[in-house]
Amino acid sequence: MFRRIVPVAFALVAFAACAFTEAEAQDKKKRMGTLTGEIKSSKVSPNGKNQIIEVQAVGEENPRPYRVMYDPKVKGPIPKVLEAVKAAKVGDRAQLDWVDTGEGLAITEFQLLKKK
């Protein structure tokens, strides 16, 4: 009986360790990217401290919502990025760097592009 329990217990511990390692790897590899697209809407967040914009990239059917990334140093959105996002108007083309925070997509860098 003891000979059967030990291998099973060892296998369960090894499986749990592998699963934990995969979860750590997923945390380290956050989804991020750069996007160029047209701003379809812009509104103030429900708490009034952030700006939410919807951007439709070339080739996408629907726009996606983005908000400005939280900066723990200022305990709010990144000030430089927030100012640029607030200045953008619906219909402008923009390029932005984003990261998936688990609570949505957040803008880390923002730049308006000149119209042709």
BELSUL-V983801 format. One record per residue. PSI is psi in whole degrees, -180 to 180 (none if undefined). OMEGA is omega in whole degrees, -180 to 180 (none if undefined). Layout:
BEGIN
[[PSI	OMEGA] [PSI	OMEGA]]
END
This chain:
BEGIN
[[-45	-179] [-34	-180] [-28	180] [-36	-176] [-43	-176] [-50	179] [-38	179] [-43	179] [-42	179] [-41	180] [-40	179] [-41	179] [-43	179] [-41	179] [-43	180] [-39	179] [-40	178] [-42	180] [-40	179] [-41	179] [-40	178] [-39	179] [-40	177] [-41	180] [-38	178] [-38	178] [-39	-179] [-31	180] [77	178] [147	175] [131	177] [165	180] [-177	177] [140	-175] [140	172] [127	-178] [-175	-178] [136	178] [122	-178] [-29	177] [159	179] [130	180] [159	178] [143	179] [161	-179] [-33	180] [-6	176] [3	-177] [-10	-175] [171	179] [134	178] [125	177] [149	173] [126	-177] [133	177] [115	179] [160	178] [130	179] [-10	178] [145	179] [-39	-175] [148	176] [156	178] [144	179] [140	177] [147	174] [166	-179] [137	-177] [142	178] [133	177] [113	-177] [-24	-180] [-39	-180] [-1	180] [46	179] [-171	179] [154	178] [117	-172] [-45	-178] [-42	-180] [-41	180] [-42	179] [-43	-180] [-40	180] [-40	178] [-32	-179] [-20	-179] [146	-179] [157	176] [133	-179] [-18	177] [152	173] [139	-177] [156	172] [132	-178] [147	171] [136	-177] [161	176] [143	178] [115	-177] [-5	-175] [-21	177] [4	-178] [-179	-179] [132	-176] [139	-179] [129	176] [-29	176] [145	-177] [136	-180] [129	175] [142	179] [148	179] [144	177] [146	-180] [none	none]]
END
